[in-house]
Amino acid sequence: MDKLIVKLTAAFVDYPATPSARTKVEIMLENSTGRLSVKDCKGSPRSIHQFTVRDSIDLGCGDVHNLTKEQAAIILAISCSLSNPRFLFSPLQPNHLPVSLKPGKVPSKKVEIADTPTGKHIAPQETILTVVSESMLLTNKLNLNETLVIDVVNSLLIFRIFDETNRSDFKLNVLKSIKQYIEVPKSTERLSYYMSLYSAFEKAVNADTDRRGRSFDTAASTLTGLMEADIESLRRFNNRIKHASHNRNDFSELKAGEAQFAQLALNLKKATDSAILSRIQI
């Protein structure tokens, strides 16, 4: 029985990490049968978590699925992401190139005059500028349901998410949605993060046919269980980000959406998870 050890980052869907605004997730497994274990590790700007899979066959390694360890890691990341309402797991850490500022010496105009036995002595003073770097850390706890994670793993394995051979248009569209879902954590700016996740959502909803506007809202509501009004809000905010305008009403709508970004992002994560899960279980 081969063990599989996978390190994944955990990203807040409503709070993308940056070098100055780091995120940390503390994970506790629920309903554990010992098939998975997890250890929180140090990592920045996103926290890193080491998962140990007791038997690699559970993730499709060495069985009929014949997945590579890298593919198995992606399966685990997607399954953990689809099994909770707020976090996206990924083998990726945002790659922020460091920016530094090296302060120079700035001579001060201030001088000090002192009386000495030989007369007055002028002693120029020098001021050195320093830069203080401040960083914020947002921490949250996650109870991750092992049974649910394994169930999602099995659904993804049965759906054969790495195999595009002889697939129907419907299944190919679902695979495109899953690929986009995997890509979401690459974004580090919250609006691009939102658009990337919305793309995965839209592809999942429209896997069977292309829909727009109210028709999309109705289908998405039926598929995910969210109210049509909530779906419409998600769609309209995505449109405002994509098609920013100097029109006063459009600008106001964009700003209103940004003010509610956290709730919109959480609703979008819930909708996307539900849509993908519904599609892979057909």
Secondary structure as UniProt FT lines:
FT   STRAND          4..12
FT   TURN            13..14
FT   TURN            19..20
FT   STRAND          21..30
FT   STRAND          36..41
FT   STRAND          48..53
FT   HELIX           56..59
FT   TURN            64..65
FT   HELIX           69..82
FT   STRAND          87..90
FT   STRAND          105..116
FT   TURN            117..118
FT   STRAND          119..128
FT   STRAND          136..145
FT   HELIX           146..159
FT   TURN            160..162
FT   TURN            165..166
FT   HELIX           169..183
FT   HELIX           184..186
FT   HELIX           190..205
FT   TURN            206..207
FT   HELIX           213..224
FT   HELIX           228..242
FT   HELIX           248..259
FT   HELIX           261..280
//
